[in-house]
Amino acid sequence: MAKREVLLQSIAVVIFAVICFVFFRFACSADLFRKEQVDDLFTISTFLAYLNKPAWLVCYAGNALISIVGLSGAPVLVTFVLLLEWWILISVLKRFRVGEMAPLYAFLPVVLEWGTYCHPGYLLHSILSTIVALFIFWTVGTLLPETAAALGLPQG
């Protein structure tokens, strides 16, 4: 990639992060993040209650992250998680040799996640589940070439 393209992508990431943070900090109410808070999250009984849920580890991780950063740090956390998803999507798309447009193509699902996060039923652990699935997909395709060949992924 040319230096100009890298610079433009870096500027796009910074602009996205700033807009995302400003949106979650000032345009959304704190009720958006209160839906994730759990009292007494770090007790054994609460942890054991999570074991009965599907995707219990990601559910617990999402609620733990929101509880750790608090309501004032939640906009930063959600922005960071969305940027992490964008980065992993770019890596997956580059694995398929999408080319120079990979950051742009990866941007669409991230914006959709951003919009759906504003719905009361869509929690942080939903975004974390997507990130974990993408990371596993990328890991299998990158670190295990024989598995990638068996799945029909391009070799590179």
C-alpha positions as CSV (number, residue, x, y, z in Angstrom):
1,M,0.0,0.0,0.0
2,A,1.1,3.5,-0.7
3,K,1.9,5.9,2.1
4,R,-1.0,8.0,1.0
5,E,-3.5,5.1,1.3
6,V,-2.2,4.2,4.8
7,L,-2.5,7.9,5.8
8,L,-6.1,8.1,4.5
9,Q,-7.0,4.8,6.3
10,S,-5.4,6.1,9.6
11,I,-7.4,9.4,9.3
12,A,-10.6,7.4,8.6
13,V,-9.9,5.3,11.8
14,V,-9.4,8.4,13.9
15,I,-12.5,10.1,12.5
16,F,-14.6,7.0,13.1
17,A,-13.3,6.7,16.7
18,V,-14.0,10.3,17.5
19,I,-17.5,10.2,16.0
20,C,-18.3,6.9,17.8
21,F,-17.0,8.2,21.1
22,V,-18.9,11.5,20.8
23,F,-22.1,9.7,19.8
24,F,-22.0,7.3,22.7
25,R,-20.9,10.0,25.2
26,F,-23.2,12.8,24.3
27,A,-26.0,11.6,22.0
28,C,-26.9,8.4,24.0
29,S,-28.3,8.4,27.4
30,A,-26.6,6.5,30.3
31,D,-29.5,4.1,30.2
32,L,-27.9,2.5,27.1
33,F,-25.1,1.3,29.3
34,R,-27.1,0.6,32.4
35,K,-28.7,-2.3,30.6
36,E,-25.4,-4.1,30.9
37,Q,-24.6,-3.4,34.5
38,V,-24.9,-6.2,37.0
39,D,-24.7,-5.7,40.8
40,D,-22.4,-8.1,42.6
41,L,-20.9,-9.4,39.3
42,F,-17.7,-10.6,40.9
43,T,-19.2,-13.1,43.2
44,I,-19.1,-16.9,42.9
45,S,-22.9,-17.2,42.8
46,T,-23.2,-14.7,40.0
47,F,-20.5,-16.4,38.0
48,L,-22.1,-19.8,38.5
49,A,-25.4,-18.3,37.3
50,Y,-23.7,-17.4,34.0
51,L,-22.7,-21.0,33.4
52,N,-26.4,-21.8,32.5
53,K,-26.5,-19.2,29.7
54,P,-25.5,-19.8,26.1
55,A,-22.1,-18.2,25.3
56,W,-21.6,-17.8,29.1
57,L,-18.0,-16.7,28.8
58,V,-18.7,-13.8,26.4
59,C,-21.8,-12.8,28.3
60,Y,-19.8,-12.6,31.5
61,A,-16.9,-10.8,29.8
62,G,-19.2,-8.2,28.3
63,N,-20.9,-7.4,31.6
64,A,-17.5,-7.5,33.5
65,L,-16.0,-5.0,31.1
66,I,-18.9,-2.6,31.4
67,S,-18.8,-3.0,35.2
68,I,-15.0,-2.4,35.4
69,V,-15.0,0.8,33.3
70,G,-18.3,2.1,34.7
71,L,-20.9,4.3,32.9
72,S,-18.4,7.1,32.2
73,G,-15.9,4.8,30.5
74,A,-18.5,2.8,28.6
75,P,-18.3,5.1,25.4
76,V,-14.5,4.5,25.3
77,L,-15.0,0.7,25.7
78,V,-17.6,0.4,23.0
79,T,-15.5,2.5,20.6
80,F,-12.5,0.3,21.3
81,V,-14.5,-2.9,20.8
82,L,-15.9,-1.6,17.5
83,L,-12.4,-0.6,16.3
84,L,-11.2,-4.1,17.3
85,E,-14.0,-5.6,15.3
86,W,-13.1,-3.4,12.3
87,W,-9.4,-4.5,12.5
88,I,-10.3,-8.2,12.7
89,L,-12.7,-7.8,9.8
90,I,-9.9,-6.2,7.7
91,S,-7.6,-9.1,8.6
92,V,-10.2,-11.6,7.5
93,L,-10.9,-9.8,4.3
94,K,-7.2,-9.5,3.4
95,R,-7.0,-13.2,3.9
96,F,-9.4,-13.5,1.0
97,R,-7.3,-11.0,-1.0
98,V,-10.1,-8.4,-1.2
99,G,-7.4,-5.8,-1.9
100,E,-7.2,-2.1,-1.1
101,M,-10.9,-1.8,-0.4
102,A,-10.8,-4.2,2.6
103,P,-11.1,-1.3,5.2
104,L,-14.1,0.1,3.4
105,Y,-15.8,-3.3,3.1
106,A,-15.1,-4.0,6.8
107,F,-16.6,-0.7,7.8
108,L,-20.2,-1.6,6.8
109,P,-20.6,-4.4,9.4
110,V,-19.1,-2.3,12.1
111,V,-21.5,0.5,11.4
112,L,-24.4,-2.0,11.5
113,E,-23.1,-3.2,14.9
114,W,-23.0,0.4,16.1
115,G,-26.6,0.9,15.1
116,T,-27.9,-2.3,16.6
117,Y,-26.0,-1.6,19.9
118,C,-28.5,1.2,20.4
119,H,-31.3,-1.3,20.6
120,P,-32.1,-2.2,24.3
121,G,-31.8,-6.0,23.5
122,Y,-28.4,-5.8,21.8
123,L,-25.7,-6.0,24.4
124,L,-21.9,-5.7,24.3
125,H,-21.5,-9.5,24.5
126,S,-23.2,-9.7,21.1
127,I,-20.4,-7.7,19.6
128,L,-17.8,-9.6,21.5
129,S,-19.3,-12.9,20.2
130,T,-18.8,-11.6,16.7
131,I,-15.2,-10.7,17.4
132,V,-14.5,-14.1,18.9
133,A,-16.0,-15.9,15.9
134,L,-14.0,-13.7,13.5
135,F,-10.8,-14.2,15.5
136,I,-11.3,-18.0,15.4
137,F,-11.9,-17.9,11.7
138,W,-8.8,-15.8,11.1
139,T,-6.7,-18.0,13.4
140,V,-7.8,-21.2,11.6
141,G,-7.1,-19.7,8.2
142,T,-3.8,-18.1,9.1
143,L,-2.1,-20.4,11.7
144,L,-3.3,-23.7,10.4
145,P,-2.8,-23.8,6.6
146,E,-3.7,-27.5,6.3
147,T,-7.1,-26.7,8.0
148,A,-7.5,-23.7,5.7
149,A,-6.9,-25.9,2.7
150,A,-9.5,-28.4,4.0
151,L,-12.0,-25.6,4.4
152,G,-11.3,-24.3,0.9
153,L,-9.8,-21.0,2.0
154,P,-7.2,-19.4,-0.2
155,Q,-3.7,-20.2,0.6
156,G,-1.3,-17.4,1.1
